[in-house]
């Protein structure tokens, strides 16, 4: 065989392998359950908002910074086509269209895995469903605990019916309210009482209602949740946290974190029974004191340090319980994303902004900066040698999401 024939044969083999890998990536769809760290558009953006501020956490959903257009389609970034299919609609800011897309870790991961898009539950249902696509059921403010149902953003049960129709109807109400009144969120104290937020068990209910066995076959399923449960718990026990000895309060935390991990274990068990072909990945939580909201606890007079220590301890106990309860289960893997993100926050790139508790979304005055000034991908400092870690109160900037996706992909 001469050199020309050898090169031609080699090229053919490479093309076949590439085609096979692409086909495998496309057929093994991705499915996400969780909260605002994973939501790509189920929780609605305000249809219009005037002079947004830090409390407008859903200014962009995915909840992270808008990424510069020049990066779309470059190495490690989703293409424009992927972004348009994944986020077909965005709300307005000060009556103007958003010129950029925010990108979180499920979008980076889906793009890296060769998926043409990631479809939110909302877009899937409103466009007919019944397609084999990568799906996202995660909702901002969702909790892992509780019986299957709909909840308010503070974790309280939503009274009345909770089904596909009621969730969609209440979502429409929020859109209509923010369309007719661009100050709606501010005037209502940033309390999103219109919305029915499905908890983890309900998200899984919806998934099995919406899909058939063929659509679910060999899916890669990701569960990343628990932060809202922990936040709601500590907020409700704040007086006890202040008055009780630390050892006594820790026992309460230990019991609650066992129960929280049990909720996730039950969800994993259900998925394994109803879909034995699924590959399930459960992500651990990072230390939230590295984010702006967690950092701000340190400034609370007298009790700030104790609150921060208890928060770190609670997350550690939750993660340990997850690892223990899910260890050894077939087709189930706990990815220690929490430890990875903790180490990332301490790296030189992010450490300065972490130590200062800064957020990328707003200036020091607390007023949202325009998309034009955000077009730096949340670099921190004049010389772009470091980066913000926090986009807003409790969410990472897009570069941290990108690194998280890389870490998840490496550990699949």
C-alpha positions as a Markdown table, in Angstrom:
| # | Residue | x | y | z |
|---|---|---|---|---|
| 1 | Unk | 0.0 | 0.0 | 0.0 |
| 2 | Unk | 1.5 | 3.4 | -1.0 |
| 3 | Unk | 1.5 | 6.5 | 1.2 |
| 4 | Unk | -1.4 | 8.1 | -0.7 |
| 5 | Unk | -3.6 | 5.1 | -0.1 |
| 6 | Unk | -2.6 | 4.8 | 3.5 |
| 7 | Unk | -3.5 | 8.5 | 4.2 |
| 8 | Unk | -6.8 | 8.0 | 2.4 |
| 9 | Unk | -7.7 | 4.9 | 4.5 |
| 10 | Unk | -6.6 | 6.6 | 7.7 |
| 11 | Unk | -8.8 | 9.6 | 6.9 |
| 12 | Unk | -11.8 | 7.3 | 6.3 |
| 13 | Unk | -11.2 | 5.6 | 9.7 |
| 14 | Unk | -10.9 | 8.9 | 11.5 |
| 15 | Unk | -14.2 | 10.1 | 9.8 |
| 16 | Unk | -16.0 | 6.9 | 10.8 |
| 17 | Unk | -14.8 | 7.1 | 14.4 |
| 18 | Unk | -15.7 | 10.8 | 14.6 |
| 19 | Unk | -19.2 | 10.1 | 13.2 |
| 20 | Unk | -19.7 | 7.2 | 15.7 |
| 21 | Unk | -18.6 | 9.4 | 18.6 |
| 22 | Unk | -20.9 | 12.2 | 17.5 |
| 23 | Unk | -23.8 | 9.8 | 17.2 |
| 24 | Unk | -23.1 | 8.3 | 20.6 |
| 25 | Unk | -23.0 | 11.8 | 22.2 |
| 26 | Unk | -26.2 | 12.8 | 20.5 |
| 27 | Unk | -28.1 | 9.6 | 21.4 |
| 28 | Unk | -27.1 | 9.7 | 25.1 |
| 29 | Unk | -29.2 | 12.7 | 26.1 |
| 30 | Unk | -28.7 | 14.8 | 29.2 |
| 31 | Unk | -31.4 | 15.5 | 31.8 |
| 32 | Unk | -31.0 | 18.0 | 34.6 |
| 33 | Unk | -32.9 | 18.3 | 37.9 |
| 34 | Unk | -32.1 | 21.0 | 40.4 |
| 35 | Unk | -32.4 | 24.7 | 41.3 |
| 36 | Unk | -31.1 | 28.0 | 40.1 |
| 37 | Unk | -27.5 | 26.7 | 39.8 |
| 38 | Unk | -28.8 | 24.6 | 36.9 |
| 39 | Unk | -32.0 | 26.2 | 35.6 |
| 40 | Unk | -31.7 | 27.4 | 31.9 |
| 41 | Unk | -35.1 | 29.0 | 31.6 |
| 42 | Unk | -37.9 | 27.3 | 33.5 |
| 43 | Unk | -38.0 | 30.1 | 36.0 |
| 44 | Unk | -38.9 | 33.1 | 33.9 |
| 45 | Unk | -37.0 | 36.3 | 33.5 |
| 46 | Unk | -39.0 | 39.4 | 34.0 |
| 47 | Unk | -40.5 | 40.4 | 30.6 |
| 48 | Unk | -39.2 | 43.9 | 31.2 |
| 49 | Unk | -37.4 | 45.5 | 34.2 |
| 50 | Unk | -36.5 | 49.1 | 34.8 |
| 51 | Unk | -33.2 | 49.9 | 36.6 |
| 52 | Unk | -32.5 | 46.4 | 37.8 |
| 53 | Unk | -30.5 | 45.8 | 40.9 |
| 54 | Unk | -28.8 | 43.0 | 42.8 |
| 55 | Unk | -32.1 | 41.6 | 44.1 |
| 56 | Unk | -33.3 | 40.9 | 40.6 |
| 57 | Unk | -31.7 | 37.5 | 40.7 |
| 58 | Unk | -33.6 | 36.3 | 37.7 |
| 59 | Unk | -32.5 | 39.2 | 35.5 |
| 60 | Unk | -30.8 | 36.5 | 33.3 |
| 61 | Unk | -31.9 | 32.9 | 33.4 |
| 62 | Unk | -29.5 | 30.9 | 33.2 |
| 63 | Unk | -28.6 | 32.8 | 36.4 |
| 64 | Unk | -25.1 | 34.0 | 35.5 |
| 65 | Unk | -23.4 | 36.8 | 33.5 |
| 66 | Unk | -24.0 | 37.5 | 29.8 |
| 67 | Unk | -21.0 | 36.2 | 27.9 |
| 68 | Unk | -19.3 | 38.3 | 25.2 |
| 69 | Unk | -20.6 | 37.6 | 21.7 |
| 70 | Unk | -17.0 | 37.2 | 20.3 |
| 71 | Unk | -16.7 | 34.0 | 22.4 |
| 72 | Unk | -19.7 | 32.2 | 20.9 |
| 73 | Unk | -18.6 | 29.2 | 18.9 |
| 74 | Unk | -15.0 | 29.4 | 19.9 |
| 75 | Unk | -13.2 | 26.7 | 21.8 |
| 76 | Unk | -15.1 | 25.7 | 24.9 |
| 77 | Unk | -18.2 | 27.9 | 24.2 |
| 78 | Unk | -21.6 | 27.0 | 22.7 |
| 79 | Unk | -22.4 | 28.2 | 19.2 |
| 80 | Unk | -24.9 | 30.9 | 18.4 |
| 81 | Unk | -27.2 | 28.3 | 16.9 |
| 82 | Unk | -27.0 | 26.3 | 20.2 |
| 83 | Unk | -27.7 | 29.4 | 22.3 |
| 84 | Unk | -30.7 | 30.5 | 20.1 |
| 85 | Unk | -32.2 | 27.0 | 20.3 |
| 86 | Unk | -31.6 | 26.7 | 24.1 |
| 87 | Unk | -32.8 | 30.2 | 25.0 |
| 88 | Unk | -35.4 | 31.1 | 22.3 |
| 89 | Unk | -36.7 | 34.1 | 24.3 |
| 90 | Unk | -35.2 | 36.7 | 26.7 |
| 91 | Unk | -36.8 | 39.5 | 28.6 |
| 92 | Unk | -36.0 | 43.2 | 28.2 |
| 93 | Unk | -33.9 | 45.5 | 30.4 |
| 94 | Unk | -35.0 | 49.1 | 30.4 |
| 95 | Unk | -37.2 | 48.3 | 27.4 |
| 96 | Unk | -34.3 | 47.1 | 25.3 |
| 97 | Unk | -33.5 | 43.6 | 24.1 |
| 98 | Unk | -30.6 | 41.8 | 25.7 |
| 99 | Unk | -27.8 | 41.6 | 23.2 |
| 100 | Unk | -26.0 | 38.7 | 24.9 |
| 101 | Unk | -26.7 | 35.3 | 26.3 |
| 102 | Unk | -25.8 | 34.0 | 29.8 |
| 103 | Unk | -24.3 | 30.5 | 29.9 |
| 104 | Unk | -24.3 | 28.1 | 32.9 |
| 105 | Unk | -22.8 | 24.7 | 33.4 |
| 106 | Unk | -25.6 | 22.5 | 31.9 |
| 107 | Unk | -25.3 | 24.5 | 28.7 |
| 108 | Unk | -21.5 | 24.2 | 28.5 |
| 109 | Unk | -21.8 | 20.5 | 29.3 |
| 110 | Unk | -24.5 | 19.8 | 26.7 |
| 111 | Unk | -22.5 | 21.7 | 24.1 |
| 112 | Unk | -19.3 | 19.8 | 24.9 |
| 113 | Unk | -21.2 | 16.5 | 24.6 |
| 114 | Unk | -22.3 | 17.4 | 21.1 |
| 115 | Unk | -26.0 | 18.1 | 21.8 |
| 116 | Unk | -27.7 | 20.5 | 19.4 |
| 117 | Unk | -29.4 | 22.3 | 22.3 |
| 118 | Unk | -30.7 | 21.9 | 25.9 |
| 119 | Unk | -34.5 | 22.2 | 26.0 |
| 120 | Unk | -36.2 | 23.5 | 29.2 |
| 121 | Unk | -39.3 | 21.7 | 30.5 |
| 122 | Unk | -41.2 | 24.9 | 29.7 |
| 123 | Unk | -40.1 | 25.0 | 26.0 |
| 124 | Unk | -40.5 | 21.3 | 25.6 |
| 125 | Unk | -44.1 | 21.3 | 26.8 |
| 126 | Unk | -45.2 | 24.4 | 25.0 |
| 127 | Unk | -43.7 | 23.0 | 21.7 |
| 128 | Unk | -45.4 | 19.6 | 21.8 |
| 129 | Unk | -42.8 | 17.4 | 23.5 |
| 130 | Unk | -42.3 | 13.8 | 22.5 |
| 131 | Unk | -38.8 | 14.3 | 21.1 |
| 132 | Unk | -35.5 | 12.7 | 22.1 |
| 133 | Unk | -33.7 | 15.8 | 23.3 |
| 134 | Unk | -31.6 | 16.9 | 26.2 |
| 135 | Unk | -34.0 | 18.3 | 28.8 |
| 136 | Unk | -33.7 | 20.6 | 31.8 |
| 137 | Unk | -36.3 | 20.3 | 34.6 |
| 138 | Unk | -34.4 | 22.5 | 37.1 |
| 139 | Unk | -36.2 | 25.5 | 38.6 |
| 140 | Unk | -34.7 | 28.4 | 40.4 |
| 141 | Unk | -35.6 | 28.4 | 44.1 |
| 142 | Unk | -36.5 | 24.6 | 44.0 |
| 143 | Unk | -36.0 | 22.5 | 47.1 |
| 144 | Unk | -35.0 | 18.8 | 47.4 |
| 145 | Unk | -37.2 | 18.2 | 50.5 |
| 146 | Unk | -41.0 | 17.7 | 50.9 |
| 147 | Unk | -43.5 | 15.5 | 49.2 |
| 148 | Unk | -43.9 | 15.9 | 45.4 |
| 149 | Unk | -45.6 | 19.3 | 44.8 |
| 150 | Unk | -45.2 | 23.0 | 44.1 |
| 151 | Unk | -43.6 | 25.4 | 46.5 |
| 152 | Unk | -43.1 | 29.2 | 47.0 |
| 153 | Unk | -39.6 | 30.6 | 46.7 |
| 154 | Unk | -39.2 | 30.5 | 50.5 |
| 155 | Unk | -39.9 | 26.7 | 50.6 |
| 156 | Unk | -43.5 | 27.0 | 51.8 |
| 157 | Unk | -46.0 | 24.6 | 50.1 |
| 158 | Unk | -48.1 | 26.2 | 47.4 |
| 159 | Unk | -51.7 | 25.6 | 48.2 |
| 160 | Unk | -54.1 | 24.2 | 45.6 |
| 161 | Unk | -53.5 | 22.0 | 42.5 |
| 162 | Unk | -49.9 | 21.5 | 41.2 |
| 163 | Unk | -49.7 | 20.1 | 37.7 |
| 164 | Unk | -48.5 | 21.0 | 34.3 |
| 165 | Unk | -51.4 | 23.4 | 33.6 |
| 166 | Unk | -51.2 | 25.2 | 36.9 |
| 167 | Unk | -47.4 | 25.6 | 36.7 |
| 168 | Unk | -47.7 | 27.0 | 33.2 |
| 169 | Unk | -50.6 | 29.3 | 34.1 |
| 170 | Unk | -48.8 | 30.8 | 37.1 |
| 171 | Unk | -45.7 | 31.3 | 35.0 |
| 172 | Unk | -47.8 | 33.2 | 32.4 |
| 173 | Unk | -49.1 | 35.5 | 35.2 |
| 174 | Unk | -45.6 | 36.5 | 36.2 |
| 175 | Unk | -44.7 | 37.3 | 32.6 |
| 176 | Unk | -47.9 | 39.4 | 32.2 |
| 177 | Unk | -47.3 | 41.3 | 35.4 |
| 178 | Unk | -43.7 | 42.1 | 34.5 |
| 179 | Unk | -44.7 | 43.0 | 30.9 |
| 180 | Unk | -47.3 | 45.5 | 32.0 |
| 181 | Unk | -45.3 | 46.9 | 34.9 |
| 182 | Unk | -41.5 | 47.0 | 34.6 |
| 183 | Unk | -41.2 | 47.8 | 38.3 |
| 184 | Unk | -43.4 | 44.9 | 39.4 |
| 185 | Unk | -40.6 | 42.9 | 41.2 |
| 186 | Unk | -39.4 | 45.9 | 43.1 |
| 187 | Unk | -42.9 | 47.0 | 44.1 |
| 188 | Unk | -43.6 | 43.5 | 45.4 |
| 189 | Unk | -40.4 | 43.3 | 47.5 |
| 190 | Unk | -38.9 | 40.8 | 45.0 |
| 191 | Unk | -41.2 | 38.1 | 46.3 |
| 192 | Unk | -42.4 | 35.9 | 43.5 |
| 193 | Unk | -45.7 | 34.7 | 44.9 |
| 194 | Unk | -47.2 | 34.1 | 41.5 |
| 195 | Unk | -44.9 | 31.2 | 40.7 |
| 196 | Unk | -45.4 | 27.5 | 41.4 |
| 197 | Unk | -41.9 | 26.0 | 41.8 |
| 198 | Unk | -41.8 | 22.2 | 41.5 |
| 199 | Unk | -39.5 | 20.5 | 44.0 |
| 200 | Unk | -37.1 | 17.7 | 43.1 |
| 201 | Unk | -39.8 | 15.0 | 43.4 |
| 202 | Unk | -42.2 | 16.9 | 41.2 |
| 203 | Unk | -39.5 | 17.6 | 38.6 |
| 204 | Unk | -39.0 | 13.9 | 38.3 |
| 205 | Unk | -42.8 | 13.3 | 38.2 |
| 206 | Unk | -43.0 | 15.7 | 35.2 |
| 207 | Unk | -40.1 | 14.0 | 33.5 |
| 208 | Unk | -41.7 | 10.6 | 33.6 |
| 209 | Unk | -45.1 | 12.1 | 32.6 |
| 210 | Unk | -43.5 | 13.8 | 29.6 |
| 211 | Unk | -41.3 | 11.1 | 28.1 |
| 212 | Unk | -41.5 | 7.5 | 27.1 |
| 213 | Unk | -39.1 | 4.6 | 27.6 |
| 214 | Unk | -37.5 | 5.1 | 24.3 |
| 215 | Unk | -36.8 | 8.8 | 24.9 |
| 216 | Unk | -35.3 | 8.0 | 28.3 |
| 217 | Unk | -33.0 | 5.1 | 27.3 |
| 218 | Unk | -29.4 | 5.5 | 28.4 |
| 219 | Unk | -29.9 | 9.1 | 29.5 |
| 220 | Unk | -27.3 | 10.8 | 31.6 |
| 221 | Unk | -29.2 | 12.3 | 34.6 |
| 222 | Unk | -27.7 | 15.1 | 36.8 |
| 223 | Unk | -29.0 | 16.2 | 40.2 |
| 224 | Unk | -27.6 | 19.4 | 41.7 |
| 225 | Unk | -29.8 | 20.7 | 44.6 |
| 226 | Unk | -29.9 | 21.3 | 48.3 |
| 227 | Unk | -28.8 | 24.9 | 48.7 |
| 228 | Unk | -32.2 | 26.4 | 49.1 |
| 229 | Unk | -33.1 | 23.7 | 51.7 |
| 230 | Unk | -30.1 | 24.6 | 53.7 |
| 231 | Unk | -30.7 | 28.4 | 53.4 |
| 232 | Unk | -34.4 | 28.0 | 54.4 |
| 233 | Unk | -33.4 | 25.7 | 57.4 |
| 234 | Unk | -30.8 | 28.1 | 58.8 |
| 235 | Unk | -33.1 | 31.1 | 58.3 |
| 236 | Unk | -35.9 | 29.4 | 60.3 |
| 237 | Unk | -33.5 | 28.4 | 63.1 |
| 238 | Unk | -31.6 | 31.7 | 63.4 |
| 239 | Unk | -32.7 | 32.3 | 67.0 |
| 240 | Unk | -31.7 | 28.8 | 68.1 |
| 241 | Unk | -28.4 | 29.3 | 66.3 |
| 242 | Unk | -27.7 | 32.4 | 68.3 |
| 243 | Unk | -28.9 | 31.1 | 71.7 |
| 244 | Unk | -27.9 | 27.4 | 71.7 |
| 245 | Unk | -24.4 | 26.1 | 72.3 |
| 246 | Unk | -22.7 | 25.1 | 69.1 |
| 247 | Unk | -22.6 | 21.4 | 69.9 |
| 248 | Unk | -26.4 | 21.3 | 70.6 |
| 249 | Unk | -27.2 | 23.1 | 67.3 |
| 250 | Unk | -24.8 | 20.9 | 65.4 |
| 251 | Unk | -26.9 | 17.9 | 66.4 |
| 252 | Unk | -30.0 | 19.5 | 64.9 |
| 253 | Unk | -28.0 | 20.1 | 61.7 |
| 254 | Unk | -26.8 | 16.5 | 61.7 |
| 255 | Unk | -30.4 | 15.2 | 61.8 |
| 256 | Unk | -31.6 | 17.6 | 59.2 |
| 257 | Unk | -28.8 | 16.8 | 56.7 |
| 258 | Unk | -29.6 | 13.1 | 57.0 |
| 259 | Unk | -33.2 | 13.8 | 56.1 |
| 260 | Unk | -32.2 | 16.0 | 53.2 |
| 261 | Unk | -29.8 | 13.5 | 51.8 |
| 262 | Unk | -32.6 | 10.8 | 52.2 |
| 263 | Unk | -34.8 | 12.9 | 50.0 |
| 264 | Unk | -32.2 | 12.8 | 47.2 |
| 265 | Unk | -31.6 | 9.1 | 47.8 |
| 266 | Unk | -35.4 | 8.4 | 47.3 |
| 267 | Unk | -35.4 | 10.3 | 44.1 |
| 268 | Unk | -32.3 | 8.4 | 42.8 |
| 269 | Unk | -34.0 | 5.1 | 43.8 |
| 270 | Unk | -37.1 | 6.0 | 42.0 |
| 271 | Unk | -35.2 | 6.9 | 38.8 |
| 272 | Unk | -33.3 | 3.6 | 39.0 |
| 273 | Unk | -36.5 | 1.6 | 39.3 |
| 274 | Unk | -38.4 | 3.4 | 36.5 |
| 275 | Unk | -35.4 | 3.7 | 34.2 |
| 276 | Unk | -32.7 | 1.1 | 34.8 |
| 277 | Unk | -30.6 | 2.3 | 31.9 |
| 278 | Unk | -30.1 | 5.7 | 33.3 |
| 279 | Unk | -26.6 | 6.9 | 34.4 |
| 280 | Unk | -27.2 | 9.2 | 37.4 |
| 281 | Unk | -24.7 | 11.8 | 38.6 |
| 282 | Unk | -25.3 | 13.7 | 41.9 |
| 283 | Unk | -23.2 | 16.8 | 42.5 |
| 284 | Unk | -22.1 | 18.0 | 45.9 |
| 285 | Unk | -22.5 | 21.6 | 47.1 |
| 286 | Unk | -19.6 | 24.1 | 47.6 |
| 287 | Unk | -19.0 | 26.3 | 50.6 |
| 288 | Unk | -21.5 | 29.1 | 50.0 |
| 289 | Unk | -19.4 | 31.5 | 52.1 |
| 290 | Unk | -17.3 | 32.1 | 49.0 |
| 291 | Unk | -20.3 | 33.6 | 47.3 |
| 292 | Unk | -21.5 | 37.1 | 47.9 |
| 293 | Unk | -24.5 | 36.2 | 50.0 |
| 294 | Unk | -22.4 | 33.9 | 52.2 |
| 295 | Unk | -19.6 | 36.4 | 52.5 |
| 296 | Unk | -22.1 | 39.1 | 53.7 |
| 297 | Unk | -23.0 | 37.0 | 56.7 |
| 298 | Unk | -19.6 | 37.8 | 58.2 |
| 299 | Unk | -20.6 | 41.4 | 58.5 |
| 300 | Unk | -23.6 | 40.6 | 60.9 |
| 301 | Unk | -22.7 | 42.1 | 64.3 |
| 302 | Unk | -21.7 | 39.6 | 67.0 |
| 303 | Unk | -23.1 | 36.5 | 65.3 |
| 304 | Unk | -21.7 | 36.8 | 61.7 |
| 305 | Unk | -18.7 | 34.5 | 62.3 |
| 306 | Unk | -20.9 | 31.9 | 63.9 |
| 307 | Unk | -23.4 | 32.0 | 61.0 |
| 308 | Unk | -20.6 | 31.5 | 58.5 |
| 309 | Unk | -19.1 | 28.6 | 60.4 |
| 310 | Unk | -22.5 | 26.9 | 60.8 |
| 311 | Unk | -23.2 | 27.3 | 57.0 |
| 312 | Unk | -19.9 | 25.7 | 56.1 |
| 313 | Unk | -20.5 | 22.9 | 58.6 |
| 314 | Unk | -24.0 | 22.3 | 57.3 |
| 315 | Unk | -22.9 | 21.9 | 53.7 |
| 316 | Unk | -20.1 | 19.6 | 54.8 |
| 317 | Unk | -22.5 | 17.3 | 56.6 |
| 318 | Unk | -24.9 | 17.3 | 53.6 |
| 319 | Unk | -22.1 | 16.4 | 51.2 |
| 320 | Unk | -20.8 | 13.6 | 53.5 |
| 321 | Unk | -24.3 | 12.1 | 53.8 |
| 322 | Unk | -24.8 | 12.2 | 50.0 |
| 323 | Unk | -21.5 | 10.3 | 49.5 |
| 324 | Unk | -22.3 | 7.8 | 52.2 |
| 325 | Unk | -25.9 | 7.1 | 51.1 |
| 326 | Unk | -25.2 | 6.9 | 47.3 |
| 327 | Unk | -22.0 | 5.0 | 47.5 |
| 328 | Unk | -21.9 | 1.6 | 45.7 |
| 329 | Unk | -25.2 | 2.0 | 43.8 |
| 330 | Unk | -25.1 | 0.7 | 40.2 |
| 331 | Unk | -25.0 | 3.5 | 37.6 |
| 332 | Unk | -24.9 | 6.2 | 40.3 |
| 333 | Unk | -21.9 | 8.4 | 40.9 |
| 334 | Unk | -21.4 | 11.3 | 43.3 |
| 335 | Unk | -19.3 | 14.0 | 41.7 |
| 336 | Unk | -17.5 | 16.1 | 44.4 |
| 337 | Unk | -18.1 | 19.4 | 42.6 |
| 338 | Unk | -18.3 | 21.1 | 46.0 |
| 339 | Unk | -14.6 | 20.3 | 46.8 |
| 340 | Unk | -13.6 | 21.4 | 43.3 |
| 341 | Unk | -15.4 | 24.7 | 43.5 |
| 342 | Unk | -13.9 | 25.4 | 46.9 |
| 343 | Unk | -10.5 | 24.9 | 45.5 |
| 344 | Unk | -11.3 | 27.1 | 42.5 |
| 345 | Unk | -12.5 | 29.9 | 44.8 |
| 346 | Unk | -9.1 | 29.9 | 46.5 |
| 347 | Unk | -7.1 | 30.1 | 43.3 |
| 348 | Unk | -5.4 | 33.4 | 42.3 |
| 349 | Unk | -7.8 | 34.0 | 39.5 |
| 350 | Unk | -10.8 | 34.3 | 41.9 |
| 351 | Unk | -9.4 | 34.9 | 45.3 |
| 352 | Unk | -9.4 | 38.7 | 45.3 |
| 353 | Unk | -13.1 | 39.0 | 44.5 |
| 354 | Unk | -14.0 | 36.2 | 46.9 |
| 355 | Unk | -12.1 | 37.9 | 49.8 |
| 356 | Unk | -13.9 | 41.2 | 49.0 |
| 357 | Unk | -17.3 | 39.6 | 48.6 |
| 358 | Unk | -17.8 | 41.5 | 45.2 |
| 359 | Unk | -20.4 | 40.7 | 42.6 |
| 360 | Unk | -20.1 | 41.2 | 38.9 |
| 361 | Unk | -23.7 | 42.1 | 38.3 |
| 362 | Unk | -23.6 | 45.5 | 39.9 |
| 363 | Unk | -21.3 | 48.4 | 40.7 |
| 364 | Unk | -20.4 | 49.4 | 44.2 |
| 365 | Unk | -23.5 | 51.7 | 44.3 |
| 366 | Unk | -25.7 | 48.6 | 43.9 |
| 367 | Unk | -27.0 | 49.6 | 40.5 |
| 368 | Unk | -26.9 | 47.1 | 37.6 |
| 369 | Unk | -24.3 | 47.9 | 35.1 |
| 370 | Unk | -25.2 | 47.9 | 31.4 |
| 371 | Unk | -24.6 | 45.0 | 29.1 |
| 372 | Unk | -21.9 | 47.0 | 27.4 |
| 373 | Unk | -19.9 | 47.2 | 30.6 |
| 374 | Unk | -20.6 | 43.6 | 31.3 |
| 375 | Unk | -19.0 | 42.6 | 28.0 |
| 376 | Unk | -15.7 | 41.7 | 29.7 |
| 377 | Unk | -17.0 | 38.2 | 30.9 |
| 378 | Unk | -16.7 | 39.4 | 34.5 |
| 379 | Unk | -13.0 | 40.1 | 34.6 |
| 380 | Unk | -12.0 | 41.6 | 38.0 |
| 381 | Unk | -9.6 | 44.5 | 38.0 |
| 382 | Unk | -8.2 | 46.8 | 35.4 |
| 383 | Unk | -5.8 | 44.4 | 33.7 |
| 384 | Unk | -8.1 | 41.4 | 33.4 |
| 385 | Unk | -5.7 | 39.2 | 35.3 |
| 386 | Unk | -8.4 | 37.9 | 37.6 |
| 387 | Unk | -12.1 | 37.3 | 37.7 |
| 388 | Unk | -15.2 | 37.7 | 39.8 |
| 389 | Unk | -16.4 | 34.5 | 41.4 |
| 390 | Unk | -20.0 | 35.7 | 42.2 |
| 391 | Unk | -22.3 | 36.9 | 39.5 |
| 392 | Unk | -24.9 | 38.0 | 42.0 |
| 393 | Unk | -25.9 | 37.1 | 45.5 |
| 394 | Unk | -25.6 | 33.3 | 45.3 |
| 395 | Unk | -24.6 | 32.3 | 41.7 |
| 396 | Unk | -21.3 | 31.8 | 40.0 |
| 397 | Unk | -20.0 | 33.8 | 37.0 |
| 398 | Unk | -20.0 | 32.0 | 33.7 |
| 399 | Unk | -16.3 | 31.2 | 33.7 |
| 400 | Unk | -16.8 | 29.2 | 37.0 |
| 401 | Unk | -19.8 | 27.5 | 35.4 |
| 402 | Unk | -17.6 | 26.6 | 32.4 |
| 403 | Unk | -14.9 | 25.1 | 34.7 |
| 404 | Unk | -17.6 | 23.2 | 36.6 |
| 405 | Unk | -18.9 | 21.7 | 33.3 |
| 406 | Unk | -15.3 | 20.6 | 32.4 |
| 407 | Unk | -15.0 | 19.0 | 35.8 |
| 408 | Unk | -18.3 | 17.1 | 35.5 |
| 409 | Unk | -17.4 | 16.0 | 32.0 |
| 410 | Unk | -14.0 | 14.7 | 33.3 |
| 411 | Unk | -15.7 | 12.7 | 36.0 |
| 412 | Unk | -18.5 | 11.1 | 34.0 |
